[in-house]
Amino acid sequence: MGFAFVTSCHGVYQVSGVLRYLGAEGGTLKEPQDIFIDGEDNIYIADSGNNRIVKLDKNLQFVTAFTDEGRLNNPQGVFVDDYGH
């Protein structure tokens, strides 16, 4: 089992580590693949192993997870427009 961390250094965010298993609850990640930061410094992570996009606030706190049963399968990237879509 490995671990994934979202870290910040002077406004630069990085997802590091490899997760083999940590589950699907809250802010846990399983095989994170990509990261996107919006204009309000919210962080979106393509959580490939859990088939979802995870949203963290600028303080790295879990906000929500976006899933789409059967349609969001193994996401490899994430992008959010100026309207939050």
N, C-alpha and C positions, 0 to 999 in steps of 0.2 A: 504494500500500500504506500502510495506517495501522498504528497500534500500540494495544494494549490494556494497561492497567496496573491492577493491584489495589494500591491504596495504603491505608495506615492512618495516621490522625492522631488520637491520643488515643482509640483504640478505635473510631473511626468508619471503616468500610471503604467504598471506592468502586471500581466498575469504570468506567474511562473510556476513551475512544478507540473507534475503529471499525477492525476488522480486515477486510480484504478477503481476505487469505490469509496464514496462518502455519503451516498444517498441523495434523495431528492427533496429534502426538507429545507425550508428557509434559505439561508445564504450558502449552503454547501454546494460544491461544484463537483461534477464528474466529467473529466476530459474536456476542460475549457479550451476553445479553439481561437476565439477572436474577441476583441474588445473595441468599444466605441464610446467616446465621451462627448456628450452634447454641450450646448452653449451654457447650460446651468451647472456643468460639472457632474451631472449624473453619469454613472458608468453602466454600460450595457455589455453583458458577456454572453457569447454564444456558448451555452452549456450543452455541448454535443451529446454527452453520455446520458443526460436527463431529458433530451429532446425539448429544450426550452431556451428562452432568452431571459437572463436574470438582470434585474435592475438594482443597482446600489446607489445610495446618495453620495454626495461629495465627501462625506465622513466615513465612507466604506461600510455603511449600514444597509442591510437588506431592506428593499422597498417592496418589490413584487417579482413575480415570475410570469412570463408570457408563454402560454402553451397553446397548441391547436391540435387536439387529439387526431392523430393519424395524418396530419398535414405538415407539421413541423417535425421533421425526422432528421436527426443528426445534423443540426445547423453548423455550418462551417464559418459563417461570417455574420456581421450585424451592422446595420446602418439605420439611423433615426433622422428624419428630416426636421426642418425648423418648426414643424407643427406637432412634433411628438409621435409621428407615425413611422 
